[in-house]
């Protein structure tokens, strides 16, 4: 048996075994290509506001924070997101509990819509894309199946290119297997579509499957760092809070109170005047973790620790993530660490300041969704996933004709 024939049978068997899961991942990947944009559009009634007039004055962030506390005394925001877009609401993230959206001109607070079929549908698609729609204790099983089938998908895309490669080149032969023929039917159509769609989609699918490996497997994530000669970061347990920035804060005079978020926002804007998006990372808790009754308290000022007294080690710095206009890659952000008493920038970490391993890991994450290249990358990723759906269909159709159609004809 020739080497090419061995590859053909491996390609066929891998497709038959993993095809159903691959089809699900491709279909859900197509629907998720513009997930964030679709969710934003579906929630535009709370995410978008109408400025009363051009250059209208905005309420301070401290006033908006007070309105949030009055709206929901138990709300413990995990982040505050401020956009440079004058028509965008200020977002108070509540972790897994969703978010509250505040009109920066009127102070009106709105919750995420309780019923949003777009959000619910995309959440369902995400569950199927990641864990085959499994829930509870069976989620790791679904993740393991999809992870293994993703590896098979990578092999199918790579081996498909090898099998497609013509043994002798001619325009007529190239056109027959590289251009979709809409007039053909039956086996000829399936063969043509499988080859033509596979040719144009395989390079993108190879990138998508390779960048999914660090998401599916810890060893895949570690490998990203090891490729550039770095030690992989220590994995945190489920629900572990991110480590606080390792920056010493000069001791303030006795009785000094931390600045409010309005003053800190002004300091950030002075440091990064071209900021498109500013995100304050807070120490809020999910509702399931919140104290109740007499132990419940209002949101703390910036810099006060949310940890138990035994774990507190003095004032904590304020961490702010800034997305700047024209940043490259498009998903790159700058992290500022601020003195909560003065607003002074104690540490500035840009994308280029990250280690090579962290930069590469960021690229793999956002190349998988296409977001690293903006809407063009998302469109290419979505079209490649759509092409993958056709590859699964035509692959099964060709296998059916190979194994069963001949038997029926002989009978």
N, C-alpha and C positions, 0 to 999 in steps of 0.2 A: 504494500500500500504506500503510495507516494506521500510525501510530507504535506502537500497541499490537501490531499484527501483526508489525512488525519485531522488537519485543522478544520476541514469542512464538517466532519462528524462531531468534533468537539464543539464547534459553533452550533450545530443543530441540537445536540443534547443539552447544552447549556441554555439555549433558548427555550426548549420545551420545559425544562425543569424550573427555570426562573421567570419564564415569560409572563405569568399572571401577575406576580409581584412587580415586575418591571413595567407592565402596562399600567398598573395602579399608580406607581411612582411617576410615570410620564404624564398621565392624565392629571393627577393632582399637582404636579410641577407646572403644568400649563396654566392651571387656574390660579396658582400662587405667584406667578411671575410678577404681577403688579399688586400684590397683596396689600402693602401699606397704602398705596395710592387709592385702591378700591375702598379700604376701610375708612380712610380720610374722607373720601367722597360720600360714602354712605352716612357718615356722622357729621356732615357739613353743617347741620342745624345747630350743633353745639360747638364745633371746632372753629367755625367762622363767625365773625362779628362784622357789623357795619359801623365804621368810624363816623361820628356825628358830622365831622367836617375834616378837610385835609389838614394835617398837622395838628389835630385835636390833642389836647393834653391828656396824658394817661394817669390813672391813679397809681400811687406808689405800690411796690410789691408788698410792703408791710400792711397796707390797707386791704389788699387782695387776700393776704394770708389771714387777716382778722375776719374777713367775710367768710372764708372757708371754715374757720373755727366756729363761727356763729351758725353756719349752715349745717355743719355736722361736727358736734363736739368730740366725737370719737375718732374723727379723721386724723390719721397720722401720716402725712405725705412722705413718700420715699424719694420724691424729686420734684423740682419746679422747673418747667420748661418755658422759656421766654423766646419768642420768635421776633425777628426784625420786621416781619410782615405786619403792617398795621391792621390787617383784617384777620389776624390769627388770635384766638383766645389764648390766655395764659393757662398752661396745663399744670395741675397739681396731681402728680402720679400717686396712686395708692397701691402700688405693687400688683398683686394678683386680684385686688378688689376693683381694678379699673382706674378711673381718673375722674377728677372734677375739672370742669372748664369754666374759667372766669373771664367775663368781659372786662378788658383793661380800661374801658372808658366809663362804664356804669357800675362795675363791681358785681354784676349779677352772676350767680353761680348756677351751673347746670351740670347734671350727671350724664354719663353715657346713656344712650337710649337702652331701655331694658330689653326691647325686642328689636333686633336688627338682623334681617335674614342674610344680608351680605356678610356681616361679621360672623354669624353662626355658621354659614355655609363654608367660609374660608377656614374657620376653626376646625370644622369637620374634615376638610381637605388636608389641613396640616396634620391632624391626627392620623389619617390614612397614609399620608406621605412619610411620616416618621415611624409610626408603630403599627401600621396596618389596621388602624381603627380600634386597637385593643385598649382596654382600660384596666385600672387597678393593678393587681399583681401580674397580670398577663402582658403588661406593656413591655417589659424586657424581652419577652418572647417575640413580639411583633417587631421590636427594634432589631433583634438578632436576625430574624428572617430577612428584613429589608436590607440590613447591612451586608449579609451574605449575597443576596440577589444583586445588590449594587456592584459588588466585586465581579459577579458574573456578567453584569451589564458592561462593565469596563472591558472584560475579555471579549464580549460580543462585538463591541464597537471597534476594538483594535484588530481582532481577527477578521471582522467584516471588511475592513480596509484592505487587509492582505488578500483576502479571497476576491475582492473586487478588482484588484490591480490586474490590468490586462496583460496577457502573455506576449502579445504583439500589439503595437499601437497603430491605430488608424482612425481617422475622423469618423468613419461610418461605425466602427466598433465602439468607439468612445460614446458617440451619440446614442447608441442603442441601450447603453447601461448607465448613462449619466443624465439623460434628459427624460423627464416624465412624459410618457405617451398616454394621452387621455383617450385615444381611440381604441386602444387594445382592450382585450377582455380575457376573463378566465386566467389560466396559468400564465400566459404571456403578460397580462396586466400585473399580476402579483409579483412576477419575477422582475419586471421593469420598475415597478414602484419600490420594491424592496432594495434594489440596487441603486436607483437614482436618489431616493430619499436618504438611504444609508450613506451614500458618498458625501452629500452636503451636510448631513447632520452629525456624522461620526466624529469629526474633529471637536465639535462643541460638546458632544456627549462624553467624549474622553475627558475633557476638562471638568465637566459637571460630576462625573463619577469619581474622578480622582480627588476632587475637592470635597466630596461627601465622605471620604474615608476618615479624615480627622474628626468629623462629626459623629460617625458611627462607632468608632473604636478609639479607645484611649491610646493604644499603641500607634494608631495613625496620627494622633495629635502629637505624641512624643516624637514620632519620626520627623515631623516638620522641623522641630528644634534641632534634632540630631543631625539633620542634613546640613545645617550651617554650623555644626560644632558646638551647640549649646546644650546645657542640661535642661531637660523639660521642667516646667514649674510643678510644684507640689500640688496635687489635686485636693481641692477643698471638699468637705463633706456636703451632703444635700442641705440646702438652706443656710449654709455658712455665709456670714456677712463678709463683704470684701474688706481686706485689710486697710486700716487707716493709713494715710500717707505718712511716711517716716520723715517727718519734718518737726524740728523743735520750734516751739513758739516762745518768743521772749515773754517773760513774766510781766503782766501789765500792772499798773499801780493798783493798790488795794481799792476795792469797790468798783473797779471798771467793769462795765457791762459789755457783752458782745454787741457788735453792730447789727442792725436789722438787715434784712435781705435787700432793701431798697438801696442802702449805702453800698453793700457788697456788689450789687448789680451795676451801680455807677462806676465802681472801681474796675470791674471786669470790662465794661464798655470803654473805659479810658485806656485799658491795656490792649483790648482787641476791638478797635472801632469798626472793623469790617465783619464783625460776628453776625452770622445768619441765624444761629441757634445757640442759646445759652442754657445749660442744664445744671442746676444745683443738685448735688446728690446728698440726700438727707438720711437720717437714721430712723425713719419711720418703721412701723410694724404693720403687718397684715391684721385684719380684723380678728382673725382667729388667735393672734398672739397678744392682743391688746388687753391691758388691765381694765377692770370695770369698777363701778361704784366709786368708793372714796379714793381708790388708787388711781383712777383715771385723771389725766392732766392735759392741759392745753399744749399745743406745739411749743417746743423749746426754742429760745433764741439761737441764732447761728453760733456754733462753737460749743454749745453745751452738750455733754455726752448723753447718749440714749442708753448706755450700758448700765448694769446694776452698780451700786456704789462700790462694791468690793472690786470691780474690774476697772473703775475709772482711773485714769492717769493724768489728771489735769485737763485743761482745755484742749479740744480737738481742732485741728485745722479744717477749713471749709474746702471741699473739693468741687471744682466746677469744670464741666466739659464744654468746650467751645468749638462749634463748627464754623469755619471761616469761609468767606466768599472766595471761590477759585482754588480751594484746597485740592491737592492731589496726593494720593488717589481721592476720588470723590467722597469716599467714606471716612477720610482721615479727619481726626479731631485733635485739638490741643487741650491738655489737662492743666488747669491752674490750681495751685494750692495756696489758699489765702489765709492771712492772719485774721482771725475772727474779730479782733479788737480794733485793728487799724485798716483792714482791707488791703494791706501790702501783699504783693505777690511773693510768696516764699519759694515757690518752685514752679517752673514752667516746663512742661514736657510735650513736645510736638511729635508728630508721627515719625519724623526722621531721627528723633532722640531715642526711639524704642530700639531694642535689640533686633538683630536681623531675624531671629526666630519669631519674635512677636509681630514684626512687620509681615513676615511670610505667612504666619498664621492668620493675620487679619486679611491678607489678600485671598487666602484659600476660602475663608468664610464668606466673603462678599463676591468672589468670583462664582461661587456655587449658586448664588441667587441672581447673579448678573448685575447687582447694584454697584459693583466696583467700577463699572463702565457706564453708569447712569441708565437712563431709560433705553438707550440703544442696546446695552448689554442685557437688560431685562427682557427686551423684545427678542433678542437672539436666543437667549436661554429658553424663553417660552416657546418659540417656534421650533427649537430643537427637541423640546419635550413633546410637542405636538407631532413632530416627525417620528419620534419614538413610538407614539401610539400606533401610527401606520406601520412601522417596522414590526411591532408585535403582531398586528393583524395579518399582514402579508406573510410573516414568518410562519405563523400557525397555519395559514391557508396553504402555503407551499408544502409544509410537512404533512398536512392532511392529504393533499394530492399525491405525495410520494408514497405514503404508507397505505392509504385506503382507496384512493381513486383507481389505482391500477388493479387492485383486487376486484373491485366492482366491475371494471371493464373486462377483466378476464372471465368473470362469472357470466 
